[in-house]
Amino acid sequence: MSYELKILSSPVYELLLSFSLYKRQTFMKYLELGSNWPEEIDASISPELKEAIKLKENLFFEDLMVLLIEQSPAQNNIKSFFDWLASMSAGEIYERIAPLLDDKKTLPTDLSLQRDNSIALLKAWNEQYFQHIDHEILERLKQDAEEKVDEIKTYSANDIINQSSRFIIEADKITSVCLIPAFHFQPMSLVDQFRDKLYITYPVKFNQNAFNDVLKITKALGDERRLRILQLLSRGTYTFTDIVSEIGMAKGNIHHHLSILRGVGLLDIHISDEPNTYFYSTNKGFTSHLKRKVDLLLT
C-alpha cells in the first residue's frame, strides 16, 4: 500500500463546506458551531437567499467541486476561482471531473446550468455570510496546512493522516490522499472518495484549552454505553452493523454515541477496499493523551 499525500488549503473549500453544512444541517449537535448556528445564519442572510438554498434540490455539483478546487490555479482567491470556473465550457468541466468518477456516478447533461446556479448561490453566500467571518480563521487554516507540508518531510503519511483526522488508510487501491484543514466542521473529519483518491477534511483546533479538552473527554467517557463501545472496539475493528449487533442498541443510539466518541478523538476509522464500508476501533493512544492534558491542567 503506497499513496501520495498532498495538503490543500483553500478559502473556496471552506466557503463550500460552510454552504453545504447550512444546506444539509447534519451533525450540528456534535459540532463546535452548535445546534443554533443555522438559526443564527437565518437571521443574517436575506429571505431570498434562504429560500433559494432551501429550494436547491441537491448538492451534486457542489460535492464534485473539490475536484475543481484542487485543479484550479485560482484556488486561493474566491472571486478569481469563480471567474475561472465560469470561463470553462461544459466540455472542459467534464474532462476535468469525469476521469475521477467511478462507473456508478454519471455527470448531468446540464453541467453549464448547474455550474452557473452553483456560482450564483455561492457568491451570494459569500457576500452575506462567509466574507464576514473572522479572517484569522482562514489564516489559521493556511498556517496549519503549511505545518502539515513541513511534517511530510519528517513523518509518515499514515501518521500525519491519523493524527489529523483519526482515519487509517488500509485500502490498497488508494494512490493519492488530499488533506484539507477546516473550521466549520470541527471537531469532526470527513472523507470523500473518487476512484483511487481520497479527500480528507480534518479539524483545526482554535484556542486550545487543556481544561475544556479534559472536560470533553471525561464527559464522553462518563456514559456506560460509550464505555462498552470503547471496550468492544479495543478488541479489533468493527463495522457499524457489527457494533449494533454486539452492543444491542438501536442504530440511532449507536450513531449518537459513535459521533460523541469521534468528536473527542477516541475512535479510529479504518478505510478499506470494501466500498462504502468503514471499520471502527478504539484509539488506544487516547489514554496517554488524556494523561498529558491532565498533567498540563494540574501544573
C-alpha positions in Angstrom: 0.0 0.0 0.0 1.5 3.2 -1.2 0.0 6.6 -1.8 0.9 10.2 -2.3 -0.1 12.7 0.4 -1.0 16.3 -0.6 -2.2 19.2 1.5 -4.9 21.5 0.2 -5.8 24.8 1.9 -8.3 27.0 0.1 -10.8 29.6 1.2 -13.0 28.4 -1.6 -13.2 24.9 0.1 -14.1 26.4 3.4 -16.8 28.6 1.7 -18.2 25.4 0.1 -18.0 23.5 3.3 -20.0 26.1 5.2 -22.6 26.3 2.5 -23.0 22.5 2.4 -23.3 22.4 6.2 -26.0 25.0 6.2 -27.9 23.3 3.4 -27.7 19.8 5.0 -27.6 20.8 8.7 -26.2 17.3 9.6 -24.1 16.6 12.7 -25.0 20.1 14.1 -25.3 18.9 17.7 -21.9 17.4 17.5 -20.1 20.4 16.0 -18.4 23.3 17.8 -20.6 25.7 15.9 -23.6 24.4 17.9 -27.2 23.5 17.1 -28.2 27.1 16.9 -25.8 28.0 14.1 -28.4 27.5 11.3 -30.8 29.8 13.1 -28.1 32.4 13.5 -27.5 32.3 9.8 -31.2 32.5 9.1 -31.2 35.9 10.9 -28.2 37.2 8.9 -29.0 36.3 5.3 -31.7 37.6 3.1 -35.1 35.7 2.8 -34.4 35.4 -0.9 -31.1 33.6 -0.4 -32.6 31.4 2.4 -35.4 30.4 0.0 -33.0 29.7 -2.9 -30.9 27.4 -0.8 -34.0 25.6 0.5 -35.3 25.1 -3.0 -32.0 23.7 -4.3 -32.7 20.0 -4.9 -29.3 18.6 -4.3 -25.6 19.4 -3.9 -24.4 17.0 -6.6 -22.3 19.6 -8.4 -21.1 21.2 -5.1 -20.0 17.7 -3.9 -17.8 17.4 -7.0 -16.4 20.9 -6.7 -13.4 19.8 -4.5 -12.0 18.2 -7.7 -12.1 21.5 -9.5 -10.8 23.5 -6.5 -7.7 21.3 -6.3 -7.1 21.7 -10.1 -7.7 25.4 -10.1 -4.8 27.9 -10.4 -7.1 30.3 -8.6 -7.8 28.2 -5.5 -6.5 30.8 -3.1 -8.9 33.5 -4.1 -12.7 33.1 -4.0 -13.5 35.7 -6.7 -10.8 34.5 -9.0 -11.9 30.9 -8.6 -15.5 31.8 -9.6 -14.1 33.7 -12.7 -12.0 30.7 -13.6 -14.9 28.2 -13.1 -17.3 30.5 -15.1 -14.9 30.7 -18.0 -14.9 26.9 -18.7 -17.2 25.2 -21.2 -19.3 22.2 -20.1 -16.8 20.0 -22.1 -13.9 21.4 -20.2 -15.6 20.8 -16.8 -16.5 17.2 -18.0 -12.9 16.5 -18.9 -11.6 17.6 -15.5 -14.2 15.7 -13.5 -15.2 12.5 -15.4 -11.9 10.6 -15.2 -12.1 10.8 -11.4 -15.6 9.4 -11.1 -16.4 5.7 -10.8 -18.9 3.9 -13.1 -21.8 4.4 -10.7 -21.6 8.2 -10.9 -22.8 9.9 -14.1 -22.5 13.6 -14.7 -25.6 15.5 -15.6 -26.1 16.8 -19.1 -26.8 20.3 -17.9 -23.3 20.9 -16.5 -23.1 24.6 -17.5 -26.5 25.3 -15.9 -25.6 23.5 -12.7 -22.3 25.4 -12.7 -24.0 28.8 -13.2 -26.6 28.1 -10.5 -23.9 27.0 -8.1 -21.7 30.0 -8.7 -24.7 32.4 -8.2 -25.7 30.8 -4.8 -22.1 30.6 -3.6 -21.4 34.2 -4.5 -24.5 35.3 -2.5 -23.5 33.0 0.4 -20.0 34.6 0.4 -21.4 38.1 0.3 -24.0 37.6 3.0 -22.1 35.2 5.3 -18.7 33.9 4.5 -16.8 37.1 3.9 -17.8 38.3 7.3 -16.2 35.5 9.3 -13.1 36.3 11.3 -10.2 36.5 8.8 -7.9 34.9 11.4 -9.8 31.6 10.8 -8.6 31.4 7.2 -5.1 32.4 8.3 -5.0 29.7 10.9 -6.1 27.1 8.3 -3.4 28.2 6.0 -0.8 28.1 8.8 -1.9 24.5 9.7 -1.6 23.4 6.1 1.9 24.8 5.9 2.8 22.9 9.1 1.5 19.7 7.5 3.6 20.3 4.4 6.7 20.5 6.7 5.6 17.4 8.6 5.6 15.4 5.4 9.3 15.8 5.3 9.7 14.1 8.6 6.7 11.9 9.4 5.0 9.1 7.5 1.8 9.8 5.6 -0.1 7.3 7.7 0.9 9.1 11.0 0.0 12.6 9.6 -3.4 11.4 8.4 -4.2 9.6 11.6 -3.1 12.3 14.0 -5.0 14.9 11.9 -8.2 13.1 11.2 -8.2 9.7 13.1 -8.6 8.0 9.7 -6.4 5.0 9.0 -5.9 4.1 5.3 -5.8 0.4 4.7 -7.2 0.4 1.1 -4.6 -1.0 -1.4 -6.2 0.8 -4.4 -5.8 4.3 -2.9 -2.9 6.1 -4.7 -3.5 9.7 -3.5 -4.8 11.4 -0.4 -5.5 15.1 -0.1 -5.7 16.5 3.5 -7.8 19.7 3.8 -7.8 21.8 7.0 -11.3 23.0 8.1 -13.0 25.2 10.6 -16.8 24.8 10.1 -17.0 21.0 10.6 -14.8 20.8 13.7 -14.3 18.6 15.7 -15.3 16.0 13.0 -13.4 14.8 10.0 -14.9 14.0 6.6 -13.8 11.7 3.8 -14.8 11.7 0.1 -13.5 9.1 -2.3 -13.2 9.5 -6.1 -11.8 6.3 -7.7 -8.4 5.8 -6.2 -8.2 9.3 -4.5 -9.3 10.4 -1.0 -10.1 13.9 0.1 -10.0 14.1 3.9 -11.3 17.2 5.7 -9.7 17.4 9.2 -10.5 19.8 12.1 -8.0 22.5 13.0 -8.1 23.4 16.7 -8.6 27.0 17.7 -7.9 28.4 21.1 -6.7 25.1 22.6 -7.6 24.8 26.3 -6.5 21.9 28.4 -9.4 22.4 30.8 -12.0 22.2 28.0 -10.2 19.2 26.4 -10.2 17.2 29.6 -13.8 18.1 30.3 -15.0 17.0 26.9 -13.1 13.7 27.0 -14.2 12.8 30.5 -17.8 13.7 29.6 -17.6 11.3 26.7 -16.3 8.6 29.0 -18.9 9.3 31.6 -21.5 7.0 30.0 -21.7 3.3 30.5 -22.9 2.6 26.9 -20.0 4.5 25.4 -17.5 2.7 27.6 -19.0 -0.6 26.4 -18.5 0.5 22.8 -14.9 1.5 23.5 -14.3 -1.8 25.2 -15.7 -3.7 22.2 -13.6 -1.7 19.7 -10.4 -2.1 21.7 -10.6 -5.8 20.7 -10.5 -5.2 17.0 -12.1 -3.4 14.1 -15.9 -3.5 13.7 -18.3 -2.1 11.1 -21.3 0.0 12.2 -23.6 -3.1 11.7 -21.2 -5.2 13.8 -21.4 -2.7 16.6 -25.2 -2.6 16.5 -25.3 -6.4 16.7 -22.7 -6.7 19.5 -24.0 -3.8 21.7 -27.7 -4.4 21.1 -28.9 -0.8 20.8 -30.9 0.9 18.2 -29.0 2.2 15.1 -29.8 5.9 16.0 -28.4 5.5 19.5 -25.2 3.8 18.3 -24.7 6.6 15.8 -25.2 9.2 18.5 -22.6 7.5 20.8 -20.1 7.0 18.0 -20.4 10.6 17.0 -19.6 11.8 20.5 -16.6 9.4 20.8 -15.4 10.6 17.3 -15.7 14.2 18.3 -13.2 13.9 21.1 -10.8 11.7 19.2 -11.4 8.4 21.0 -12.1 6.4 17.8 -10.1 5.5 14.7 -11.9 4.9 11.4 -10.3 2.4 9.0 -10.8 2.9 5.3 -10.5 -0.4 3.4 -11.1 -1.6 -0.2 -14.7 -2.6 0.7 -16.9 0.1 -0.9 -18.9 2.3 1.4 -17.8 0.3 4.4 -15.9 1.8 7.4 -14.4 -0.1 10.3 -14.1 1.4 13.8 -11.6 0.8 16.5 -10.6 2.4 19.8 -7.8 5.0 19.6 -5.7 3.3 22.3 -3.4 6.3 22.4 -6.1 8.5 24.0 -5.2 7.4 27.5 -1.7 8.8 27.3 -3.1 11.9 25.5 -5.6 12.4 28.4 -2.8 12.0 30.9 -0.8 14.7 29.3 -3.8 17.0 29.3 -4.5 16.3 32.9 -0.8 16.8 33.8 -0.9 20.1 32.0 -4.0 21.2 33.7 -2.7 20.4 37.2 0.7 22.1 36.7 
